[in-house]
Amino acid sequence: MTLRWDVLAAILGMVAATFLCRAGGYAILRVTRPPPFIQAMLQHLPGAIFVAFLAPALAQGGWPAWVAGGSALLVQALIGRMALSILTGVGVLWAIQALQW
């Protein structure tokens, strides 16, 4: 198997574009200070991205997925640890699916 030059150029171009997007954000934020509204949005971005990945799974998963999601939400509200709430949700979903066999 050989690597064609046009495929290599496309891969290297995507690498450069990805690097410039990520490094550019850091470079801009080092020089300027975003307004408080933008800072608040950036702090909540990881949770919003997580919900965007989770919503389709909840929509297709039926009641076991909703129970697991509710348990994860409860743990997050009580304890406030994202990793623990994710592990709880996955564990509850696994247990429900194991009991349904």
LUMMI-482878 format. One record per atom (N, C-alpha, C, O): residue number from 1; residue in three letters; atom name; z negated, x, y. Coordinates in Angstrom, 2 decimals. Atoms other than C-alpha are relative to their C-alpha. Layout:
# residues N
{pos->NUM&code->ala&site->CA&up->Z&east->X&north->Y}
...
//
This chain:
# residues 101
{pos->1&code->met&site->N&up->0.00&east->0.83&north->-1.17}
{pos->1&code->met&site->CA&up->0.00&east->0.00&north->0.00}
{pos->1&code->met&site->C&up->0.00&east->0.89&north->1.24}
{pos->1&code->met&site->O&up->-0.80&east->1.82&north->1.35}
{pos->2&code->thr&site->N&up->-0.08&east->-0.78&north->-1.24}
{pos->2&code->thr&site->CA&up->0.97&east->1.38&north->3.41}
{pos->2&code->thr&site->C&up->-0.35&east->-0.88&north->1.18}
{pos->2&code->thr&site->O&up->-0.17&east->-2.09&north->1.16}
{pos->3&code->leu&site->N&up->0.36&east->0.70&north->-1.22}
{pos->3&code->leu&site->CA&up->-0.24&east->0.45&north->6.83}
{pos->3&code->leu&site->C&up->1.13&east->0.15&north->1.00}
{pos->3&code->leu&site->O&up->1.50&east->1.26&north->1.38}
{pos->4&code->arg&site->N&up->-1.10&east->-0.03&north->-0.98}
{pos->4&code->arg&site->CA&up->2.55&east->-0.50&north->9.21}
{pos->4&code->arg&site->C&up->-0.54&east->0.32&north->1.38}
{pos->4&code->arg&site->O&up->-1.69&east->0.00&north->1.70}
{pos->5&code->trp&site->N&up->0.44&east->-0.42&north->-1.33}
{pos->5&code->trp&site->CA&up->2.40&east->0.88&north->12.74}
{pos->5&code->trp&site->C&up->-0.29&east->-1.20&north->0.89}
{pos->5&code->trp&site->O&up->-1.19&east->-1.12&north->1.72}
{pos->6&code->asp&site->N&up->0.24&east->1.16&north->-0.86}
{pos->6&code->asp&site->CA&up->2.62&east->-2.59&north->14.35}
{pos->6&code->asp&site->C&up->-1.33&east->-0.68&north->-0.35}
{pos->6&code->asp&site->O&up->-2.01&east->-1.20&north->0.54}
{pos->7&code->val&site->N&up->1.29&east->0.57&north->0.40}
{pos->7&code->val&site->CA&up->-0.36&east->-3.84&north->12.32}
{pos->7&code->val&site->C&up->-1.14&east->0.88&north->0.51}
{pos->7&code->val&site->O&up->-2.15&east->0.38&north->1.00}
{pos->8&code->leu&site->N&up->1.01&east->-0.93&north->-0.51}
{pos->8&code->leu&site->CA&up->-2.34&east->-0.72&north->13.22}
{pos->8&code->leu&site->C&up->-0.16&east->-0.15&north->1.51}
{pos->8&code->leu&site->O&up->-1.28&east->-0.13&north->2.02}
{pos->9&code->ala&site->N&up->0.07&east->0.19&north->-1.45}
{pos->9&code->ala&site->CA&up->-1.46&east->-1.20&north->16.90}
{pos->9&code->ala&site->C&up->-0.71&east->-1.29&north->0.36}
{pos->9&code->ala&site->O&up->-1.49&east->-1.33&north->1.32}
{pos->10&code->ala&site->N&up->0.68&east->1.27&north->-0.25}
{pos->10&code->ala&site->CA&up->-2.60&east->-4.83&north->16.75}
{pos->10&code->ala&site->C&up->-1.50&east->0.13&north->-0.25}
{pos->10&code->ala&site->O&up->-2.31&east->-0.38&north->0.53}
{pos->11&code->ile&site->N&up->1.43&east->-0.19&north->0.30}
{pos->11&code->ile&site->CA&up->-5.91&east->-3.85&north->15.12}
{pos->11&code->ile&site->C&up->-0.67&east->0.82&north->1.08}
{pos->11&code->ile&site->O&up->-1.75&east->0.47&north->1.54}
{pos->12&code->leu&site->N&up->0.59&east->-0.84&north->-1.05}
{pos->12&code->leu&site->CA&up->-6.54&east->-1.10&north->17.66}
{pos->12&code->leu&site->C&up->-0.06&east->-0.74&north->1.33}
{pos->12&code->leu&site->O&up->-1.01&east->-0.55&north->2.10}
{pos->13&code->gly&site->N&up->0.04&east->0.80&north->-1.23}
{pos->13&code->gly&site->CA&up->-5.65&east->-3.47&north->20.50}
{pos->13&code->gly&site->C&up->-1.14&east->-1.00&north->-0.01}
{pos->13&code->gly&site->O&up->-1.79&east->-1.21&north->1.01}
{pos->14&code->met&site->N&up->1.13&east->0.93&north->0.10}
{pos->14&code->met&site->CA&up->-8.17&east->-6.03&north->19.24}
{pos->14&code->met&site->C&up->-1.33&east->0.72&north->0.11}
{pos->14&code->met&site->O&up->-2.28&east->0.19&north->0.68}
{pos->15&code->val&site->N&up->1.22&east->-0.79&north->-0.13}
{pos->15&code->val&site->CA&up->-10.79&east->-3.32&north->18.92}
{pos->15&code->val&site->C&up->-0.26&east->0.32&north->1.47}
{pos->15&code->val&site->O&up->-1.39&east->0.19&north->1.95}
{pos->16&code->ala&site->N&up->0.15&east->-0.34&north->-1.42}
{pos->16&code->ala&site->CA&up->-10.17&east->-2.24&north->22.51}
{pos->16&code->ala&site->C&up->-0.38&east->-1.22&north->0.83}
{pos->16&code->ala&site->O&up->-1.25&east->-1.14&north->1.70}
{pos->17&code->ala&site->N&up->0.32&east->1.22&north->-0.76}
{pos->17&code->ala&site->CA&up->-10.24&east->-5.82&north->23.83}
{pos->17&code->ala&site->C&up->-1.44&east->-0.44&north->-0.25}
{pos->17&code->ala&site->O&up->-2.14&east->-0.84&north->0.68}
{pos->18&code->thr&site->N&up->1.38&east->0.38&north->0.32}
{pos->18&code->thr&site->CA&up->-13.50&east->-6.58&north->22.00}
{pos->18&code->thr&site->C&up->-0.99&east->0.93&north->0.67}
{pos->18&code->thr&site->O&up->-1.99&east->0.48&north->1.24}
{pos->19&code->phe&site->N&up->0.90&east->-0.96&north->-0.61}
{pos->19&code->phe&site->CA&up->-15.12&east->-3.39&north->23.22}
{pos->19&code->phe&site->C&up->-0.06&east->-0.20&north->1.52}
{pos->19&code->phe&site->O&up->-1.14&east->-0.17&north->2.10}
{pos->20&code->leu&site->N&up->-0.01&east->0.19&north->-1.45}
{pos->20&code->leu&site->CA&up->-14.01&east->-3.98&north->26.82}
{pos->20&code->leu&site->C&up->-0.73&east->-1.27&north->0.42}
{pos->20&code->leu&site->O&up->-1.40&east->-1.29&north->1.45}
{pos->21&code->cys&site->N&up->0.73&east->1.24&north->-0.33}
{pos->21&code->cys&site->CA&up->-15.35&east->-7.55&north->26.79}
{pos->21&code->cys&site->C&up->-1.50&east->0.22&north->-0.08}
{pos->21&code->cys&site->O&up->-2.24&east->-0.20&north->0.81}
{pos->22&code->arg&site->N&up->1.44&east->-0.22&north->0.16}
{pos->22&code->arg&site->CA&up->-18.74&east->-6.48&north->25.49}
{pos->22&code->arg&site->C&up->-0.53&east->1.02&north->0.99}
{pos->22&code->arg&site->O&up->-1.55&east->0.78&north->1.65}
{pos->23&code->ala&site->N&up->0.46&east->-1.05&north->-0.92}
{pos->23&code->ala&site->CA&up->-19.06&east->-3.29&north->27.52}
{pos->23&code->ala&site->C&up->0.13&east->-0.46&north->1.44}
{pos->23&code->ala&site->O&up->-0.68&east->-0.09&north->2.29}
{pos->24&code->gly&site->N&up->-0.18&east->0.49&north->-1.37}
{pos->24&code->gly&site->CA&up->-17.72&east->-5.03&north->30.61}
{pos->24&code->gly&site->C&up->-1.14&east->-0.88&north->0.45}
{pos->24&code->gly&site->O&up->-1.56&east->-0.81&north->1.61}
{pos->25&code->gly&site->N&up->1.14&east->0.85&north->-0.34}
{pos->25&code->gly&site->CA&up->-20.50&east->-7.59&north->30.50}
{pos->25&code->gly&site->C&up->-1.23&east->0.83&north->0.33}
{pos->25&code->gly&site->O&up->-1.93&east->0.55&north->1.30}
{pos->26&code->tyr&site->N&up->1.14&east->-0.88&north->-0.29}
{pos->26&code->tyr&site->CA&up->-23.13&east->-4.87&north->30.31}
{pos->26&code->tyr&site->C&up->0.19&east->0.76&north->1.30}
{pos->26&code->tyr&site->O&up->-0.75&east->0.92&north->2.07}
{pos->27&code->ala&site->N&up->-0.26&east->-0.76&north->-1.23}
{pos->27&code->ala&site->CA&up->-21.46&east->-2.87&north->33.08}
{pos->27&code->ala&site->C&up->-0.19&east->-0.87&north->1.23}
{pos->27&code->ala&site->O&up->-0.75&east->-0.42&north->2.23}
{pos->28&code->ile&site->N&up->0.15&east->0.90&north->-1.15}
{pos->28&code->ile&site->CA&up->-21.33&east->-5.88&north->35.41}
{pos->28&code->ile&site->C&up->-1.46&east->-0.33&north->0.23}
{pos->28&code->ile&site->O&up->-1.92&east->-0.35&north->1.38}
{pos->29&code->leu&site->N&up->1.41&east->0.38&north->-0.17}
{pos->29&code->leu&site->CA&up->-24.94&east->-6.86&north->34.73}
{pos->29&code->leu&site->C&up->-0.87&east->1.18&north->0.40}
{pos->29&code->leu&site->O&up->-1.98&east->0.98&north->0.89}
{pos->30&code->arg&site->N&up->0.75&east->-1.16&north->-0.48}
{pos->30&code->arg&site->CA&up->-26.10&east->-3.29&north->35.41}
{pos->30&code->arg&site->C&up->0.13&east->0.17&north->1.50}
{pos->30&code->arg&site->O&up->-0.79&east->0.65&north->2.16}
{pos->31&code->val&site->N&up->-0.27&east->-0.20&north->-1.41}
{pos->31&code->val&site->CA&up->-24.55&east->-3.31&north->38.86}
{pos->31&code->val&site->C&up->-0.49&east->-1.17&north->0.84}
{pos->31&code->val&site->O&up->-1.05&east->-0.97&north->1.92}
{pos->32&code->thr&site->N&up->0.38&east->1.19&north->-0.77}
{pos->32&code->thr&site->CA&up->-25.21&east->-6.87&north->39.99}
{pos->32&code->thr&site->C&up->-1.16&east->-0.72&north->-0.67}
{pos->32&code->thr&site->O&up->-1.42&east->-0.54&north->-1.86}
{pos->33&code->arg&site->N&up->1.09&east->0.82&north->0.52}
{pos->33&code->arg&site->CA&up->-28.13&east->-9.20&north->39.55}
{pos->33&code->arg&site->C&up->0.46&east->-1.45&north->0.03}
{pos->33&code->arg&site->O&up->0.73&east->-1.99&north->1.10}
{pos->34&code->pro&site->N&up->-0.45&east->1.39&north->0.00}
{pos->34&code->pro&site->CA&up->-27.12&east->-12.68&north->38.39}
{pos->34&code->pro&site->C&up->-1.05&east->-0.92&north->0.62}
{pos->34&code->pro&site->O&up->-2.24&east->-0.60&north->0.62}
{pos->35&code->pro&site->N&up->0.96&east->0.95&north->-0.57}
{pos->35&code->pro&site->CA&up->-28.69&east->-15.68&north->40.12}
{pos->35&code->pro&site->C&up->-0.95&east->-0.55&north->-1.08}
{pos->35&code->pro&site->O&up->-0.63&east->-0.48&north->-2.26}
{pos->36&code->pro&site->N&up->0.97&east->0.50&north->0.98}
{pos->36&code->pro&site->CA&up->-31.75&east->-17.26&north->38.47}
{pos->36&code->pro&site->C&up->0.58&east->-1.05&north->-0.95}
{pos->36&code->pro&site->O&up->0.20&east->-1.11&north->-2.13}
{pos->37&code->phe&site->N&up->-0.61&east->1.02&north->0.85}
{pos->37&code->phe&site->CA&up->-29.66&east->-20.16&north->37.16}
{pos->37&code->phe&site->C&up->0.78&east->0.64&north->-1.15}
{pos->37&code->phe&site->O&up->0.69&east->0.19&north->-2.29}
{pos->38&code->ile&site->N&up->-0.78&east->-0.70&north->1.03}
{pos->38&code->ile&site->CA&up->-27.34&east->-17.78&north->35.28}
{pos->38&code->ile&site->C&up->-0.94&east->0.72&north->-0.98}
{pos->38&code->ile&site->O&up->-0.69&east->0.73&north->-2.18}
{pos->39&code->gln&site->N&up->0.97&east->-0.67&north->0.88}
{pos->39&code->gln&site->CA&up->-30.31&east->-15.81&north->33.94}
{pos->39&code->gln&site->C&up->-0.64&east->-1.00&north->-0.97}
{pos->39&code->gln&site->O&up->-0.83&east->-0.69&north->-2.14}
{pos->40&code->ala&site->N&up->0.58&east->1.03&north->0.87}
{pos->40&code->ala&site->CA&up->-31.85&east->-19.03&north->32.59}
{pos->40&code->ala&site->C&up->1.00&east->-0.43&north->-1.07}
{pos->40&code->ala&site->O&up->0.63&east->-0.65&north->-2.22}
{pos->41&code->met&site->N&up->-1.02&east->0.37&north->0.97}
{pos->41&code->met&site->CA&up->-28.55&east->-19.96&north->30.93}
{pos->41&code->met&site->C&up->0.15&east->1.08&north->-1.07}
{pos->41&code->met&site->O&up->0.25&east->0.76&north->-2.25}
{pos->42&code->leu&site->N&up->-0.16&east->-1.08&north->0.95}
{pos->42&code->leu&site->CA&up->-28.23&east->-16.53&north->29.31}
{pos->42&code->leu&site->C&up->-1.18&east->0.09&north->-0.97}
{pos->42&code->leu&site->O&up->-1.00&east->0.49&north->-2.12}
{pos->43&code->gln&site->N&up->1.16&east->-0.03&north->0.89}
{pos->43&code->gln&site->CA&up->-31.76&east->-16.79&north->27.90}
{pos->43&code->gln&site->C&up->0.08&east->-1.07&north->-1.08}
{pos->43&code->gln&site->O&up->-0.45&east->-0.89&north->-2.17}
{pos->44&code->his&site->N&up->-0.10&east->1.10&north->0.97}
{pos->44&code->his&site->CA&up->-30.91&east->-20.08&north->26.15}
{pos->44&code->his&site->C&up->1.28&east->0.06&north->-0.83}
{pos->44&code->his&site->O&up->1.48&east->-0.79&north->-1.69}
{pos->45&code->leu&site->N&up->-1.27&east->-0.08&north->0.70}
{pos->45&code->leu&site->CA&up->-27.51&east->-18.98&north->24.86}
{pos->45&code->leu&site->C&up->-0.13&east->0.20&north->-1.51}
{pos->45&code->leu&site->O&up->0.62&east->-0.44&north->-2.24}
{pos->46&code->pro&site->N&up->0.08&east->-0.15&north->1.45}
{pos->46&code->pro&site->CA&up->-28.62&east->-17.77&north->21.38}
{pos->46&code->pro&site->C&up->-0.33&east->-1.30&north->-0.72}
{pos->46&code->pro&site->O&up->0.22&east->-1.57&north->-1.79}
{pos->47&code->gly&site->N&up->0.33&east->1.28&north->0.62}
{pos->47&code->gly&site->CA&up->-30.17&east->-21.15&north->20.59}
{pos->47&code->gly&site->C&up->1.18&east->-0.96&north->0.01}
{pos->47&code->gly&site->O&up->1.41&east->-1.68&north->-0.97}
{pos->48&code->ala&site->N&up->-1.17&east->0.87&north->-0.08}
{pos->48&code->ala&site->CA&up->-27.08&east->-22.99&north->21.78}
{pos->48&code->ala&site->C&up->1.08&east->0.40&north->-1.00}
{pos->48&code->ala&site->O&up->1.73&east->-0.45&north->-1.60}
{pos->49&code->ile&site->N&up->-0.98&east->-0.48&north->0.98}
{pos->49&code->ile&site->CA&up->-24.83&east->-20.82&north->19.62}
{pos->49&code->ile&site->C&up->-0.45&east->-0.37&north->-1.41}
{pos->49&code->ile&site->O&up->0.37&east->-0.78&north->-2.23}
{pos->50&code->phe&site->N&up->0.52&east->0.36&north->1.32}
{pos->50&code->phe&site->CA&up->-27.09&east->-21.43&north->16.61}
{pos->50&code->phe&site->C&up->0.22&east->-1.48&north->-0.28}
{pos->50&code->phe&site->O&up->0.61&east->-1.85&north->-1.38}
{pos->51&code->val&site->N&up->-0.20&east->1.44&north->0.17}
{pos->51&code->val&site->CA&up->-26.92&east->-25.20&north->17.15}
{pos->51&code->val&site->C&up->1.48&east->-0.31&north->-0.21}
{pos->51&code->val&site->O&up->1.82&east->-1.20&north->-0.99}
{pos->52&code->ala&site->N&up->-1.43&east->0.23&north->0.18}
{pos->52&code->ala&site->CA&up->-23.13&east->-25.02&north->17.44}
{pos->52&code->ala&site->C&up->0.44&east->0.32&north->-1.42}
{pos->52&code->ala&site->O&up->1.34&east->-0.34&north->-1.94}
{pos->53&code->phe&site->N&up->-0.32&east->-0.30&north->1.39}
{pos->53&code->phe&site->CA&up->-22.97&east->-23.42&north->14.00}
{pos->53&code->phe&site->C&up->-0.67&east->-1.00&north->-0.95}
{pos->53&code->phe&site->O&up->-0.13&east->-1.29&north->-2.02}
{pos->54&code->leu&site->N&up->0.78&east->0.86&north->0.86}
{pos->54&code->leu&site->CA&up->-25.57&east->-25.80&north->12.56}
{pos->54&code->leu&site->C&up->0.50&east->-1.44&north->-0.01}
{pos->54&code->leu&site->O&up->0.41&east->-2.11&north->-1.04}
{pos->55&code->ala&site->N&up->-0.38&east->1.41&north->-0.11}
{pos->55&code->ala&site->CA&up->-24.17&east->-29.15&north->13.76}
{pos->55&code->ala&site->C&up->1.01&east->-0.45&north->-1.05}
{pos->55&code->ala&site->O&up->0.81&east->-1.50&north->-1.64}
{pos->56&code->pro&site->N&up->-0.92&east->0.46&north->1.06}
{pos->56&code->pro&site->CA&up->-21.16&east->-29.32&north->11.39}
{pos->56&code->pro&site->C&up->-0.64&east->-0.05&north->-1.38}
{pos->56&code->pro&site->O&up->-0.32&east->-0.94&north->-2.18}
{pos->57&code->ala&site->N&up->0.67&east->0.02&north->1.30}
{pos->57&code->ala&site->CA&up->-23.36&east->-28.45&north->8.41}
{pos->57&code->ala&site->C&up->-0.91&east->-1.21&north->-0.12}
{pos->57&code->ala&site->O&up->-0.99&east->-1.81&north->-1.19}
{pos->58&code->leu&site->N&up->0.84&east->1.20&north->0.03}
{pos->58&code->leu&site->CA&up->-25.78&east->-31.23&north->9.33}
{pos->58&code->leu&site->C&up->0.85&east->-1.25&north->-0.15}
{pos->58&code->leu&site->O&up->0.47&east->-2.18&north->-0.87}
{pos->59&code->ala&site->N&up->-0.87&east->1.18&north->0.07}
{pos->59&code->ala&site->CA&up->-22.92&east->-33.69&north->9.76}
{pos->59&code->ala&site->C&up->0.55&east->-0.21&north->-1.41}
{pos->59&code->ala&site->O&up->0.76&east->-1.35&north->-1.82}
{pos->60&code->gln&site->N&up->-0.58&east->0.12&north->1.33}
{pos->60&code->gln&site->CA&up->-21.55&east->-32.95&north->6.30}
{pos->60&code->gln&site->C&up->-1.02&east->0.07&north->-1.13}
{pos->60&code->gln&site->O&up->-0.69&east->-0.24&north->-2.27}
{pos->61&code->gly&site->N&up->0.98&east->-0.25&north->1.05}
{pos->61&code->gly&site->CA&up->-24.78&east->-32.25&north->4.43}
{pos->61&code->gly&site->C&up->-0.75&east->-1.20&north->-0.51}
{pos->61&code->gly&site->O&up->-1.42&east->-1.10&north->-1.54}
{pos->62&code->gly&site->N&up->0.73&east->1.18&north->0.44}
{pos->62&code->gly&site->CA&up->-26.19&east->-35.75&north->4.17}
{pos->62&code->gly&site->C&up->-1.48&east->0.09&north->0.30}
{pos->62&code->gly&site->O&up->-1.91&east->0.91&north->1.11}
{pos->63&code->trp&site->N&up->1.43&east->0.06&north->-0.30}
{pos->63&code->trp&site->CA&up->-29.87&east->-36.57&north->4.09}
{pos->63&code->trp&site->C&up->-0.76&east->1.27&north->-0.34}
{pos->63&code->trp&site->O&up->-1.71&east->1.59&north->0.37}
{pos->64&code->pro&site->N&up->0.75&east->-1.24&north->0.23}
{pos->64&code->pro&site->CA&up->-31.01&east->-33.29&north->2.46}
{pos->64&code->pro&site->C&up->0.11&east->0.99&north->1.16}
{pos->64&code->pro&site->O&up->-0.86&east->1.66&north->1.50}
{pos->65&code->ala&site->N&up->-0.17&east->-0.91&north->-1.14}
{pos->65&code->ala&site->CA&up->-29.55&east->-31.31&north->5.35}
{pos->65&code->ala&site->C&up->-0.81&east->-0.47&north->1.20}
{pos->65&code->ala&site->O&up->-1.34&east->0.36&north->1.95}
{pos->66&code->trp&site->N&up->0.77&east->0.52&north->-1.13}
{pos->66&code->trp&site->CA&up->-31.23&east->-33.61&north->7.87}
{pos->66&code->trp&site->C&up->-1.50&east->0.22&north->-0.21}
{pos->66&code->trp&site->O&up->-2.21&east->0.53&north->0.75}
{pos->67&code->val&site->N&up->1.42&east->-0.27&north->0.28}
{pos->67&code->val&site->CA&up->-34.61&east->-33.26&north->6.15}
{pos->67&code->val&site->C&up->-0.30&east->1.48&north->0.23}
{pos->67&code->val&site->O&up->-1.32&east->1.83&north->0.83}
{pos->68&code->ala&site->N&up->0.19&east->-1.43&north->-0.20}
{pos->68&code->ala&site->CA&up->-34.22&east->-29.48&north->6.09}
{pos->68&code->ala&site->C&up->0.06&east->0.36&north->1.47}
{pos->68&code->ala&site->O&up->-0.73&east->1.18&north->1.95}
{pos->69&code->gly&site->N&up->-0.09&east->-0.26&north->-1.44}
{pos->69&code->gly&site->CA&up->-33.14&east->-29.46&north->9.73}
{pos->69&code->gly&site->C&up->-1.23&east->-0.48&north->0.74}
{pos->69&code->gly&site->O&up->-1.70&east->0.18&north->1.66}
{pos->70&code->gly&site->N&up->1.23&east->0.51&north->-0.61}
{pos->70&code->gly&site->CA&up->-36.12&east->-31.60&north->10.68}
{pos->70&code->gly&site->C&up->-1.19&east->0.90&north->-0.27}
{pos->70&code->gly&site->O&up->-2.03&east->1.11&north->0.60}
{pos->71&code->ser&site->N&up->1.11&east->-0.91&north->0.31}
{pos->71&code->ser&site->CA&up->-38.50&east->-29.27&north->8.88}
{pos->71&code->ser&site->C&up->0.12&east->1.30&north->0.80}
{pos->71&code->ser&site->O&up->-0.88&east->1.85&north->1.26}
{pos->72&code->ala&site->N&up->-0.19&east->-1.22&north->-0.81}
{pos->72&code->ala&site->CA&up->-36.97&east->-26.28&north->10.64}
{pos->72&code->ala&site->C&up->-0.37&east->-0.26&north->1.45}
{pos->72&code->ala&site->O&up->-0.98&east->0.58&north->2.11}
{pos->73&code->leu&site->N&up->0.34&east->0.36&north->-1.38}
{pos->73&code->leu&site->CA&up->-37.31&east->-28.07&north->13.97}
{pos->73&code->leu&site->C&up->-1.50&east->-0.12&north->0.18}
{pos->73&code->leu&site->O&up->-2.04&east->0.32&north->1.20}
{pos->74&code->leu&site->N&up->1.45&east->0.13&north->-0.07}
{pos->74&code->leu&site->CA&up->-40.94&east->-28.90&north->13.24}
{pos->74&code->leu&site->C&up->-0.69&east->1.36&north->0.02}
{pos->74&code->leu&site->O&up->-1.61&east->1.59&north->0.81}
{pos->75&code->val&site->N&up->0.59&east->-1.34&north->0.03}
{pos->75&code->val&site->CA&up->-41.78&east->-25.30&north->12.36}
{pos->75&code->val&site->C&up->0.27&east->0.72&north->1.32}
{pos->75&code->val&site->O&up->-0.61&east->1.41&north->1.84}
{pos->76&code->gln&site->N&up->-0.33&east->-0.65&north->-1.29}
{pos->76&code->gln&site->CA&up->-39.99&east->-24.08&north->15.50}
{pos->76&code->gln&site->C&up->-0.88&east->-0.56&north->1.12}
{pos->76&code->gln&site->O&up->-1.35&east->0.20&north->1.97}
{pos->77&code->ala&site->N&up->0.83&east->0.60&north->-1.05}
{pos->77&code->ala&site->CA&up->-41.93&east->-26.56&north->17.66}
{pos->77&code->ala&site->C&up->-1.46&east->0.42&north->-0.13}
{pos->77&code->ala&site->O&up->-2.15&east->0.61&north->0.88}
{pos->78&code->leu&site->N&up->1.42&east->-0.34&north->0.19}
{pos->78&code->leu&site->CA&up->-45.29&east->-25.66&north->16.11}
{pos->78&code->leu&site->C&up->-0.28&east->1.48&north->0.15}
{pos->78&code->leu&site->O&up->-1.28&east->1.87&north->0.76}
{pos->79&code->ile&site->N&up->0.28&east->-1.43&north->0.05}
{pos->79&code->ile&site->CA&up->-44.97&east->-21.91&north->15.66}
{pos->79&code->ile&site->C&up->0.82&east->0.79&north->1.02}
{pos->79&code->ile&site->O&up->0.34&east->1.75&north->1.61}
{pos->80&code->gly&site->N&up->-0.83&east->-0.67&north->-0.99}
{pos->80&code->gly&site->CA&up->-42.07&east->-20.87&north->17.87}
{pos->80&code->gly&site->C&up->0.70&east->1.26&north->-0.49}
{pos->80&code->gly&site->O&up->1.10&east->2.09&north->0.32}
{pos->81&code->arg&site->N&up->-0.67&east->-1.17&north->0.57}
{pos->81&code->arg&site->CA&up->-40.55&east->-18.29&north->15.52}
{pos->81&code->arg&site->C&up->1.32&east->-0.43&north->-0.63}
{pos->81&code->arg&site->O&up->1.33&east->-1.19&north->-1.60}
{pos->82&code->met&site->N&up->-1.32&east->0.42&north->0.45}
{pos->82&code->met&site->CA&up->-36.80&east->-18.67&north->15.00}
{pos->82&code->met&site->C&up->0.24&east->0.39&north->-1.46}
{pos->82&code->met&site->O&up->0.73&east->-0.43&north->-2.24}
{pos->83&code->ala&site->N&up->-0.26&east->-0.45&north->1.37}
{pos->83&code->ala&site->CA&up->-36.64&east->-16.61&north->11.79}
{pos->83&code->ala&site->C&up->-0.79&east->-0.84&north->-1.00}
{pos->83&code->ala&site->O&up->-0.26&east->-1.20&north->-2.05}
{pos->84&code->leu&site->N&up->0.82&east->0.80&north->0.91}
{pos->84&code->leu&site->CA&up->-39.49&east->-18.55&north->10.19}
{pos->84&code->leu&site->C&up->0.53&east->-1.43&north->-0.11}
{pos->84&code->leu&site->O&up->0.51&east->-2.01&north->-1.20}
{pos->85&code->ser&site->N&up->-0.54&east->1.35&north->0.06}
{pos->85&code->ser&site->CA&up->-37.96&east->-21.89&north->11.11}
{pos->85&code->ser&site->C&up->1.30&east->-0.04&north->-0.80}
{pos->85&code->ser&site->O&up->1.53&east->-1.00&north->-1.53}
{pos->86&code->ile&site->N&up->-1.23&east->-0.06&north->0.79}
{pos->86&code->ile&site->CA&up->-34.59&east->-20.85&north->9.63}
{pos->86&code->ile&site->C&up->-0.35&east->0.12&north->-1.48}
{pos->86&code->ile&site->O&up->0.22&east->-0.58&north->-2.32}
{pos->87&code->leu&site->N&up->0.41&east->-0.15&north->1.41}
{pos->87&code->leu&site->CA&up->-36.29&east->-19.70&north->6.42}
{pos->87&code->leu&site->C&up->-0.59&east->-1.29&north->-0.55}
{pos->87&code->leu&site->O&up->-0.37&east->-1.63&north->-1.71}
{pos->88&code->thr&site->N&up->0.57&east->1.28&north->0.43}
{pos->88&code->thr&site->CA&up->-38.20&east->-22.98&north->6.25}
{pos->88&code->thr&site->C&up->1.10&east->-1.01&north->-0.29}
{pos->88&code->thr&site->O&up->1.08&east->-1.68&north->-1.32}
{pos->89&code->gly&site->N&up->-1.10&east->0.94&north->0.21}
{pos->89&code->gly&site->CA&up->-35.04&east->-25.04&north->6.66}
{pos->89&code->gly&site->C&up->0.80&east->0.32&north->-1.24}
{pos->89&code->gly&site->O&up->1.14&east->-0.58&north->-2.01}
{pos->90&code->val&site->N&up->-0.76&east->-0.41&north->1.19}
{pos->90&code->val&site->CA&up->-33.17&east->-23.05&north->4.04}
{pos->90&code->val&site->C&up->-0.83&east->-0.26&north->-1.27}
{pos->90&code->val&site->O&up->-0.29&east->-0.72&north->-2.27}
{pos->91&code->gly&site->N&up->0.86&east->0.23&north->1.16}
{pos->91&code->gly&site->CA&up->-36.14&east->-23.24&north->1.66}
{pos->91&code->gly&site->C&up->-0.13&east->-1.47&north->-0.35}
{pos->91&code->gly&site->O&up->-0.08&east->-1.84&north->-1.53}
{pos->92&code->val&site->N&up->0.09&east->1.45&north->0.26}
{pos->92&code->val&site->CA&up->-36.51&east->-27.00&north->2.06}
{pos->92&code->val&site->C&up->1.31&east->-0.52&north->-0.57}
{pos->92&code->val&site->O&up->1.30&east->-1.30&north->-1.52}
{pos->93&code->leu&site->N&up->-1.30&east->0.44&north->0.52}
{pos->93&code->leu&site->CA&up->-32.78&east->-27.54&north->1.52}
{pos->93&code->leu&site->C&up->0.18&east->0.47&north->-1.44}
{pos->93&code->leu&site->O&up->0.68&east->-0.28&north->-2.28}
{pos->94&code->trp&site->N&up->-0.11&east->-0.53&north->1.37}
{pos->94&code->trp&site->CA&up->-32.88&east->-25.31&north->-1.56}
{pos->94&code->trp&site->C&up->-0.87&east->-0.81&north->-0.95}
{pos->94&code->trp&site->O&up->-0.44&east->-1.13&north->-2.06}
{pos->95&code->ala&site->N&up->0.91&east->0.75&north->0.86}
{pos->95&code->ala&site->CA&up->-35.88&east->-27.19&north->-2.96}
{pos->95&code->ala&site->C&up->0.53&east->-1.41&north->-0.27}
{pos->95&code->ala&site->O&up->0.46&east->-1.89&north->-1.40}
{pos->96&code->ile&site->N&up->-0.55&east->1.34&north->0.20}
{pos->96&code->ile&site->CA&up->-34.27&east->-30.59&north->-2.41}
{pos->96&code->ile&site->C&up->1.18&east->0.05&north->-0.95}
{pos->96&code->ile&site->O&up->1.29&east->-0.78&north->-1.86}
{pos->97&code->gln&site->N&up->-1.17&east->-0.11&north->0.89}
{pos->97&code->gln&site->CA&up->-31.05&east->-29.48&north->-4.06}
{pos->97&code->gln&site->C&up->-0.42&east->0.36&north->-1.41}
{pos->97&code->gln&site->O&up->0.21&east->-0.08&north->-2.37}
{pos->98&code->ala&site->N&up->0.48&east->-0.36&north->1.34}
{pos->98&code->ala&site->CA&up->-33.00&east->-27.96&north->-6.99}
{pos->98&code->ala&site->C&up->-0.61&east->-1.22&north->-0.69}
{pos->98&code->ala&site->O&up->-0.47&east->-1.37&north->-1.90}
{pos->99&code->leu&site->N&up->0.61&east->1.18&north->0.59}
{pos->99&code->leu&site->CA&up->-34.89&east->-31.23&north->-7.51}
{pos->99&code->leu&site->C&up->1.02&east->-1.07&north->-0.34}
{pos->99&code->leu&site->O&up->0.76&east->-1.93&north->-1.19}
{pos->100&code->gln&site->N&up->-1.03&east->1.00&north->0.27}
{pos->100&code->gln&site->CA&up->-31.68&east->-33.28&north->-7.48}
{pos->100&code->gln&site->C&up->0.76&east->0.30&north->-1.28}
{pos->100&code->gln&site->O&up->1.47&east->-0.58&north->-1.78}
{pos->101&code->trp&site->N&up->-0.76&east->-0.32&north->1.22}
{pos->101&code->trp&site->CA&up->-30.26&east->-31.48&north->-10.53}
{pos->101&code->trp&site->C&up->-0.55&east->-0.78&north->-1.10}
{pos->101&code->trp&site->O&up->-0.07&east->-0.67&north->-2.23}
//
